[in-house]
Amino acid sequence: MHILLVHNAVIPVFAYGGTERVVFDLGKALTQLGHKVTFLVRPGSHCDFADVLPLDRKKPLKPQIPRNVDIVHVQTLPEFDADNDFDPPFIMTEHGNATTAPTHRFLNTVFISKDQAARHNSDQYVYNGLDWDAYGPVDFAHPRNAYHFLAKAAAPEKNVRGAIDIARAAGVRLEVLGGRRLNFKRGFRFTPWPSIGFHGMVGGAEKARLLNESRGLIYPVRWTEPFGLVVIESLYFGCPVFSTPYGSLRELVTEDVGIVSTSQAELVAAVKANAFDPRRCHDYARETFSALNMAKGYLEKYEIVANGGKLHARQPWLTDKSTDMLPFNP
C-alpha cells in the first residue's frame, strides 16, 4: 500500500516535538511493515526512508496529492473540502480537543484515545506510539533523586502550580521541563524555592538525561487530555505517573505504573510512598505504545476505507466543549 502522510509541520523533530514526532515514527513503522510512505509536509523537511514533498499551505490540497497513492492520511482538521479535495480514500486523525466550530469531524476520523473518541460519540481510535529505539537505552542503575513535570508550563490547564505544590508537600525536588522560574506570559509568576528546578523547553539528549534521573512524573493537569505523549515518554524512562484522571489519563496510567486522583493530598501521599517498579513502567510503555503497534492499528483503518468502507455511519460530534478548568482538590 502507498500511504501519503500529510502534516503541516517540518520533519524530523530535533527538539521537543509532538504530533510531528508521532507522524514521523508512524511513517517509519509503516515502511518497516513493507508499505511505501510519502510525506507531504512543510518545506525544509527531509527523510531517509520515505519520499518527501513540500506542502504549500496557500494552494488547494488536491493538486498536491500524487496520483499513485492508495490512501491519504491527514492530521487534525486541515483547510480542505473533503468532497472535492480527494480522489484516493482518506482518513483524518484528530489529535486535539476542538473548542470552536466546526465541532464535527469527517466520517473517516480516527481519534487517539478511547476517551477522546467517546467524547465525539465514536469508537474509532488508535493509540499514539513512538519509536523507542530513537530514545536510546534507559540506565536503571542511575541515581534518581528528583521528580519531573513535563509540559508547557505557561498553559494554565497543565497546572505546573499544582505539580509544585505536590512536590513541596511531599518534600521532593521537582524539575520543571517546559517552563522558566520567572514568567510574564500569563501575569507575573516567580517560583522562589530552590527545590524546584527549571529547564525551559527541552528535547533530545537533554530531555532523555533529565527523565533518566527522575523518580516519576507529577502531572496534575486540569483539562481533558486527548492522549499525553509526556506520559508514555516518562514511563519509557522508568518513571511512574502521578496525575489527575482527566481524558485519556485513566486509560494510560494503570495501577501498576502510577496513580490518578483529583486529590492533591492523595497524590502527595502516593509520591511519598512511591514503590513503583521502574522496569515495569518501561516495559509497559515499550509493549503498549510502540510505533509498530500504532502502525498496525492504522493499517486496519486504511484497509476499511481503501475498500470503500466508512469508519462512521454519521459524522462524529464533540459533545463536551467545556473550556473550564477541571477540579483539582486539596
C-alpha positions in Angstrom: 0.0 0.0 0.0 1.2 3.5 -0.8 0.3 5.9 2.0 0.6 9.7 1.9 1.0 11.3 5.3 0.0 14.9 5.3 1.0 17.2 8.2 1.5 21.0 8.5 5.0 20.7 10.1 8.6 20.1 9.4 10.0 16.6 9.9 12.0 15.1 11.5 11.8 16.6 15.0 15.1 17.8 16.7 13.7 19.3 19.9 10.5 18.8 21.8 8.1 17.9 19.0 4.7 16.3 19.5 2.3 15.4 16.7 5.2 15.7 14.2 7.2 13.1 16.1 4.2 10.7 16.1 3.7 11.2 12.3 7.4 10.7 11.5 7.5 7.5 13.6 4.3 6.2 12.0 5.8 6.6 8.6 9.0 4.8 9.7 6.9 1.9 11.2 4.8 1.6 8.1 7.8 1.2 5.9 9.2 -1.4 8.3 5.9 -3.3 7.7 6.5 -3.3 4.0 4.5 -0.3 2.8 5.5 2.7 0.8 5.2 6.1 2.5 5.4 9.6 1.1 5.3 12.7 3.4 3.5 15.9 2.3 4.9 18.3 4.9 6.4 21.8 5.2 9.4 22.8 3.2 12.7 22.1 4.9 11.7 18.5 5.8 13.8 15.5 4.9 13.7 11.8 5.5 15.9 8.8 4.6 13.2 6.1 4.5 10.4 7.9 2.5 9.8 10.4 -0.2 9.2 14.0 0.9 7.0 16.5 -0.9 6.7 20.2 0.1 3.3 21.2 1.3 2.1 24.6 0.0 -0.4 25.8 2.5 -1.6 28.6 0.2 -2.7 26.1 -2.5 -5.6 23.6 -2.6 -4.6 20.2 -1.3 -5.9 18.1 -4.2 -3.3 19.1 -6.8 -0.5 18.4 -4.4 -1.6 14.7 -3.9 0.4 12.3 -6.0 -1.8 10.2 -8.3 -0.2 6.9 -7.3 -1.1 6.9 -3.6 -3.6 4.4 -2.2 -4.7 6.4 0.8 -4.2 9.9 2.2 -3.8 10.3 6.0 -4.1 13.9 7.2 -3.5 15.1 10.7 -6.2 17.1 12.7 -8.5 19.3 10.7 -6.8 21.0 7.7 -8.4 23.5 5.5 -9.8 21.4 2.7 -13.1 20.3 1.2 -13.5 16.6 1.8 -15.9 16.2 -1.1 -13.7 17.9 -3.7 -10.1 17.6 -2.5 -9.6 13.9 -2.6 -9.6 11.3 -5.3 -8.0 8.5 -3.3 -9.6 7.4 0.0 -8.5 9.4 3.1 -8.6 9.3 6.9 -8.0 12.1 9.4 -6.5 11.8 12.8 -7.9 14.3 15.4 -5.0 15.0 17.8 -6.6 17.7 19.9 -9.7 19.0 21.6 -12.0 21.1 19.4 -13.3 24.1 21.3 -14.7 26.2 18.4 -16.9 25.5 15.4 -17.0 23.3 13.5 -17.2 20.6 16.2 -18.0 17.8 13.7 -15.4 15.5 12.1 -15.3 13.6 8.9 -16.8 10.1 8.6 -13.2 8.7 8.4 -11.9 10.4 11.5 -9.7 8.5 13.9 -9.1 9.6 17.5 -6.0 8.9 19.7 -7.7 7.5 22.8 -10.8 5.7 23.8 -11.9 8.7 25.9 -11.3 11.3 23.2 -13.3 9.1 20.7 -16.2 8.6 23.2 -16.4 12.4 23.6 -17.1 12.6 19.9 -19.6 9.7 20.0 -17.1 7.4 18.3 -15.4 4.1 19.0 -12.6 4.6 16.4 -9.2 5.3 17.9 -5.6 4.3 17.6 -3.2 5.0 20.5 -0.2 7.1 19.7 3.1 5.2 19.6 6.7 6.2 19.4 9.9 4.7 18.0 11.5 3.9 21.4 14.8 2.9 19.8 15.3 6.5 18.9 15.2 7.4 22.6 18.1 5.3 23.4 18.6 2.9 26.4 17.5 3.5 29.9 20.0 3.4 32.7 18.1 1.9 35.6 21.2 2.0 37.8 21.5 5.8 37.6 20.6 7.6 40.8 17.1 9.1 40.7 16.9 12.0 43.2 14.1 14.2 41.8 10.7 14.1 40.1 9.7 16.0 37.0 6.9 17.9 35.3 6.9 17.9 31.5 4.6 20.3 29.6 4.2 23.9 28.5 4.2 25.4 32.0 2.7 28.7 30.8 -0.5 26.9 29.9 -2.8 27.1 33.0 -4.5 23.8 32.2 -1.2 21.9 32.5 -1.2 23.1 36.2 2.5 23.5 37.0 1.4 25.3 40.1 -0.3 22.0 41.3 2.8 20.0 40.5 5.0 22.4 42.5 2.5 22.2 45.4 2.6 18.4 45.3 6.4 18.2 45.3 6.8 20.7 48.1 4.2 18.9 50.3 5.9 15.6 49.6 9.3 17.0 50.4 10.8 16.1 47.0 12.7 18.0 44.4 10.9 18.8 41.1 12.5 19.6 37.8 10.1 21.6 35.5 10.7 20.7 31.9 8.9 23.3 29.8 8.9 26.4 31.9 11.1 29.2 33.4 11.4 30.4 37.0 10.3 33.9 36.1 7.3 34.1 33.7 5.3 37.1 32.5 3.3 35.3 29.8 0.1 35.0 31.9 0.8 37.6 34.5 3.7 37.6 36.9 4.9 34.2 38.2 8.0 33.7 40.1 9.0 30.4 41.9 11.5 31.2 44.6 12.1 27.7 46.1 15.5 26.1 45.3 13.9 22.6 45.4 12.1 23.5 42.2 14.4 23.5 39.1 13.5 25.0 35.7 14.9 23.9 32.4 12.8 25.6 29.7 11.7 23.7 26.6 14.0 20.7 26.3 14.3 17.9 23.8 16.7 15.3 22.5 19.6 14.2 24.7 19.0 16.8 27.4 15.4 15.6 27.9 16.5 12.0 27.9 19.1 12.8 30.6 16.6 14.5 32.9 14.0 11.8 32.5 16.6 9.1 33.2 17.3 10.9 36.5 13.7 11.2 37.6 11.7 9.1 40.1 8.4 10.0 38.5 6.2 12.4 36.5 4.0 14.7 38.5 1.2 15.7 36.1 -2.0 17.2 37.7 -3.5 18.6 34.5 -6.8 20.4 34.7 -8.1 19.7 31.2 -9.4 16.8 29.2 -6.1 15.3 27.9 -6.6 13.8 24.4 -3.6 11.5 24.8 -0.5 12.6 26.7 2.8 11.8 25.0 4.7 13.1 28.1 3.1 10.2 30.0 4.4 7.4 27.8 7.8 9.1 27.3 8.1 9.3 31.1 7.0 5.6 31.5 9.6 4.6 29.0 12.3 6.1 31.2 11.0 4.1 34.1 9.1 7.0 35.7 5.7 6.2 37.3 3.0 8.8 36.8 1.1 10.8 39.4 -1.7 12.6 37.7 -5.3 13.6 37.6 -7.7 11.2 35.8 -8.9 13.5 33.1 -9.3 12.5 29.4 -7.1 9.6 28.4 -5.0 9.5 31.6 -7.2 7.0 33.3 -6.6 4.7 30.3 -2.9 5.2 30.1 -2.0 5.1 33.8 -2.7 1.7 35.1 -2.4 0.9 38.8 0.9 -0.8 38.4 2.6 2.2 36.7 1.1 5.1 38.6 -1.9 6.7 40.3 -4.6 9.1 39.1 -6.6 11.2 41.5 -8.3 14.6 41.7 -7.0 15.0 45.3 -3.7 16.8 45.9 -3.4 15.0 49.3 -3.7 11.6 47.7 -1.1 12.4 45.0 1.2 13.7 47.7 0.8 10.5 49.7 1.5 8.5 46.6 4.7 10.4 45.8 5.9 9.9 49.4 5.2 6.1 49.2 6.5 5.6 45.7 7.3 1.9 45.4 6.5 1.5 41.7 8.9 -0.6 39.7 10.8 1.5 37.0 11.4 -1.6 34.8 7.6 -2.4 34.8 6.9 1.2 33.7 9.5 0.9 31.0 8.3 -2.5 29.7 4.6 -1.3 29.7 5.5 1.7 27.5 7.5 -0.3 25.1 5.0 -3.1 24.8 1.8 -1.0 24.6 2.8 2.3 22.9 5.2 1.4 20.2 5.2 2.9 16.7 4.7 -0.6 15.3 1.5 -1.1 17.3 0.3 2.3 16.1 1.1 1.5 12.5 -0.8 -1.8 12.7 -3.8 0.0 14.2 -3.9 2.5 11.4 -3.4 -0.2 8.8 -6.7 -1.7 10.0 -8.4 1.6 9.4 -6.7 2.1 6.0 -8.0 -1.3 4.8 -11.6 -0.4 5.7 -11.6 2.9 3.8 -9.4 1.6 0.9 -12.1 -1.0 0.3 -14.8 1.6 0.1 -16.0 1.5 3.8 -16.5 4.3 6.2 -15.3 4.4 9.8 -18.5 6.1 11.0 -22.1 6.0 9.8 -22.6 9.6 10.9 -20.2 12.5 11.5 -18.5 12.3 15.0 -19.6 15.3 17.0 -17.8 16.7 20.1 -20.3 16.6 22.9 -18.3 18.4 25.6 -16.8 21.7 24.5 -16.2 23.0 28.0 -13.0 25.0 28.4 -13.4 25.4 32.2 -10.5 24.3 34.4 -11.3 20.9 35.8 -11.2 20.3 39.6 -8.0 19.8 41.5 -8.9 19.5 45.2 -6.7 19.9 48.3 
